[in-house]
Amino acid sequence: MSDTDSFIDEVTEEVRRDRFYLMLKRYGWIGGVAVALIVGGAALREYNKAKDQAAAEALGDAITAALEVDGSQSQADALAAVPADSTGGAAILNMLEAAALADAGKTAEAVAQLEAVAVNGELPLIYRHIASFKALALQSETLSVADRRLQYEALAQPGSPLALLASEQLALLDVEEGNNEAAISRLQEIAADAAVSTDLKERATQVIVALGGTVGDAAAPEG
């Protein structure tokens, strides 16, 4: 390489270096802002996480204190006075208040609380189905078999969080209507389900035997 070529390369490299530093002076602040945003975002997430955790702990403490109050009506009043910052927290409070109201003999008020949770589309499905299930249980003496069956069938759809529990209630409605064969068949399906809990399987088995069925049979007995 000639001295001239070497000189040209050095000049070119110097020009590139000058341009780099010029660009850094002009636009280097963008990188600084980006770093600040990243760090600030991480700090904000940690702050929000800590804030949410503190709110959840405060709600839990308030609920515990309310449940320690003597008397069902007094518990319901104490729970109603607990503030909730989230939709989920409010739903939990409503369900607990409904339980206290039911214990106090105020079934209609308890059902109203539960049904308000059941129709709240902002809540996860599990919350709504639990509330609906509890409301139906409180209305076993006031709703017709047909009305209860319709609502339990909606809860018993495949993939629903309370499908097996709702199916158990449908079997009990079958028994209530004198259709033991249908009840046995439904209970056998529950007992054979891979997702059935130990307690539910035991209950289903006991009712099958009490109705004259055989556990594990695919079909109900004749007669």
C-alpha positions as CSV (number, residue, x, y, z in Angstrom):
1,M,0.0,0.0,0.0
2,S,1.4,3.4,-0.9
3,D,1.9,6.3,1.5
4,T,-0.9,8.1,-0.4
5,D,-3.4,5.3,0.1
6,S,-2.4,5.0,3.8
7,F,-3.0,8.7,4.3
8,I,-6.4,8.6,2.6
9,D,-7.4,5.7,4.8
10,E,-6.4,7.6,7.9
11,V,-8.3,10.7,6.8
12,T,-11.4,8.6,6.0
13,E,-11.2,7.0,9.4
14,E,-10.9,10.3,11.1
15,V,-13.9,11.7,9.2
16,R,-15.9,8.7,10.3
17,R,-14.9,9.2,13.9
18,D,-15.8,12.8,13.7
19,R,-19.2,12.0,12.3
20,F,-19.8,9.4,15.0
21,Y,-19.0,11.8,17.8
22,L,-21.2,14.4,16.1
23,M,-24.1,12.0,15.9
24,L,-23.5,11.0,19.5
25,K,-23.7,14.6,20.6
26,R,-26.8,15.3,18.6
27,Y,-28.8,12.1,19.3
28,G,-27.1,10.5,22.3
29,W,-29.8,11.9,24.5
30,I,-32.2,9.4,22.9
31,G,-30.3,6.5,24.3
32,G,-30.3,8.2,27.7
33,V,-34.1,8.7,27.5
34,A,-34.5,5.0,26.4
35,V,-32.5,3.8,29.4
36,A,-34.4,6.1,31.7
37,L,-37.7,4.8,30.4
38,I,-36.7,1.2,30.8
39,V,-35.4,1.8,34.4
40,G,-38.5,3.9,35.2
41,G,-40.8,1.3,33.8
42,A,-39.2,-1.5,35.8
43,A,-39.5,0.7,39.0
44,L,-43.1,1.5,38.2
45,R,-43.9,-2.2,37.8
46,E,-42.3,-3.1,41.1
47,Y,-44.2,-0.2,42.8
48,N,-47.5,-1.4,41.4
49,K,-46.7,-4.9,42.4
50,A,-46.0,-3.9,45.9
51,K,-49.0,-1.7,46.0
52,D,-51.3,-4.5,44.8
53,Q,-49.8,-6.9,47.4
54,A,-50.3,-4.3,50.2
55,A,-53.9,-3.8,49.1
56,A,-54.6,-7.6,49.0
57,E,-53.1,-8.0,52.5
58,A,-55.1,-5.1,53.8
59,L,-58.3,-6.6,52.3
60,G,-57.5,-10.0,53.8
61,D,-56.9,-8.5,57.3
62,A,-60.2,-6.5,57.1
63,I,-62.1,-9.6,56.0
64,T,-60.6,-11.7,58.8
65,A,-61.6,-9.0,61.3
66,A,-65.1,-8.9,60.0
67,L,-65.5,-12.7,60.2
68,E,-64.4,-12.6,63.8
69,V,-67.4,-10.4,64.7
70,D,-70.0,-12.3,66.8
71,G,-73.4,-12.8,65.2
72,S,-74.3,-13.4,61.5
73,Q,-76.0,-10.1,60.9
74,S,-73.2,-8.2,62.6
75,Q,-70.7,-10.1,60.4
76,A,-72.7,-9.2,57.3
77,D,-72.7,-5.5,58.4
78,A,-69.0,-5.6,59.0
79,L,-68.3,-7.2,55.7
80,A,-70.5,-4.6,53.9
81,A,-68.3,-1.9,55.5
82,V,-65.1,-3.3,54.1
83,P,-63.8,-1.3,51.1
84,A,-62.6,-3.2,48.0
85,D,-60.3,-1.6,45.4
86,S,-60.8,-4.4,42.8
87,T,-63.8,-6.1,41.2
88,G,-62.5,-9.5,42.4
89,G,-62.2,-8.3,45.9
90,A,-65.7,-6.8,45.9
91,A,-67.0,-10.2,44.5
92,I,-65.4,-12.1,47.4
93,L,-66.8,-9.7,49.9
94,N,-70.3,-10.0,48.4
95,M,-70.2,-13.8,48.5
96,L,-69.0,-13.8,52.2
97,E,-71.7,-11.2,53.1
98,A,-74.3,-13.4,51.3
99,A,-73.2,-16.4,53.5
100,A,-73.5,-14.3,56.6
101,L,-77.0,-13.0,55.5
102,A,-78.1,-16.6,54.8
103,D,-77.0,-17.6,58.3
104,A,-79.0,-14.7,59.7
105,G,-82.1,-16.0,57.9
106,K,-82.1,-13.3,55.2
107,T,-82.2,-15.6,52.3
108,A,-83.6,-13.2,49.7
109,E,-80.9,-10.6,50.5
110,A,-78.2,-13.3,50.3
111,V,-79.5,-14.5,46.9
112,A,-79.6,-10.9,45.6
113,Q,-75.9,-10.5,46.6
114,L,-74.9,-13.7,44.9
115,E,-76.9,-13.0,41.7
116,A,-75.2,-9.6,41.4
117,V,-71.9,-11.4,41.3
118,A,-73.2,-14.1,38.9
119,V,-74.2,-11.6,36.3
120,N,-71.0,-9.4,36.5
121,G,-69.3,-9.9,33.1
122,E,-66.1,-8.2,34.4
123,L,-65.4,-11.2,36.7
124,P,-63.7,-14.5,35.8
125,L,-66.1,-17.3,35.0
126,I,-65.2,-19.2,38.2
127,Y,-66.4,-16.3,40.4
128,R,-69.7,-16.1,38.5
129,H,-70.4,-19.8,38.5
130,I,-69.6,-20.1,42.3
131,A,-72.0,-17.3,43.0
132,S,-74.7,-18.8,40.8
133,F,-74.2,-22.3,42.4
134,K,-74.6,-20.8,45.9
135,A,-77.6,-18.8,44.9
136,L,-79.3,-22.0,43.6
137,A,-78.5,-23.9,46.8
138,L,-80.2,-21.2,48.8
139,Q,-83.3,-21.4,46.6
140,S,-83.8,-25.2,46.8
141,E,-87.1,-24.7,48.7
142,T,-88.4,-21.8,46.6
143,L,-87.5,-22.6,42.9
144,S,-89.2,-25.3,41.0
145,V,-87.3,-28.4,39.9
146,A,-87.6,-27.2,36.3
147,D,-86.1,-23.8,37.1
148,R,-83.3,-25.3,39.1
149,R,-82.6,-28.0,36.4
150,L,-82.3,-25.3,33.7
151,Q,-79.8,-23.3,35.7
152,Y,-77.7,-26.3,36.9
153,E,-77.6,-27.6,33.3
154,A,-76.0,-24.3,32.3
155,L,-73.4,-24.8,35.0
156,A,-72.8,-28.4,34.0
157,Q,-71.7,-27.7,30.5
158,P,-68.4,-29.4,29.5
159,G,-65.4,-27.3,30.5
160,S,-67.3,-25.3,33.1
161,P,-65.4,-24.9,36.4
162,L,-68.3,-26.4,38.4
163,A,-69.5,-28.9,35.8
164,L,-69.2,-32.0,38.1
165,L,-70.8,-30.4,41.1
166,A,-73.6,-29.1,38.9
167,S,-74.1,-32.6,37.5
168,E,-74.3,-34.0,41.0
169,Q,-77.2,-31.6,41.7
170,L,-78.9,-32.6,38.5
171,A,-78.7,-36.2,39.7
172,L,-80.3,-35.2,43.0
173,L,-83.1,-33.5,41.0
174,D,-83.5,-36.8,39.1
175,V,-84.0,-38.5,42.4
176,E,-86.4,-35.8,43.5
177,E,-88.5,-36.5,40.5
178,G,-88.4,-40.2,41.0
179,N,-86.1,-41.0,38.1
180,N,-83.5,-43.2,39.8
181,E,-82.2,-44.7,36.6
182,A,-81.2,-41.3,35.2
183,A,-79.7,-40.4,38.6
184,I,-77.6,-43.5,38.7
185,S,-76.4,-43.1,35.2
186,R,-75.4,-39.5,35.8
187,L,-73.6,-40.3,39.1
188,Q,-71.7,-43.2,37.4
189,E,-70.4,-40.7,34.8
190,I,-69.3,-38.4,37.6
191,A,-67.5,-41.1,39.5
192,A,-65.7,-42.2,36.4
193,D,-64.6,-38.7,35.4
194,A,-60.8,-38.2,35.6
195,A,-61.2,-34.8,37.2
196,V,-63.6,-35.9,40.0
197,S,-62.4,-35.0,43.5
198,T,-62.2,-37.8,46.2
199,D,-65.0,-36.3,48.2
200,L,-67.4,-36.0,45.2
201,K,-66.5,-39.5,44.0
202,E,-67.3,-40.9,47.5
203,R,-70.7,-39.0,47.6
204,A,-71.6,-40.2,44.1
205,T,-70.7,-43.8,45.0
206,Q,-72.8,-43.7,48.2
207,V,-75.9,-42.4,46.4
208,I,-75.4,-45.0,43.6
209,V,-75.4,-47.8,46.1
210,A,-78.3,-46.3,48.0
211,L,-80.3,-46.2,44.8
212,G,-79.6,-49.8,44.1
213,G,-77.0,-49.2,41.4
214,T,-73.5,-50.7,41.0
215,V,-70.4,-48.6,40.9
216,G,-68.6,-48.8,37.6
217,D,-71.6,-50.1,35.7
218,A,-72.2,-48.3,32.4
219,A,-76.0,-48.7,32.6
220,A,-78.5,-48.3,35.4
221,P,-80.3,-51.4,36.7
222,E,-83.6,-52.4,35.3
223,G,-86.7,-51.4,37.2
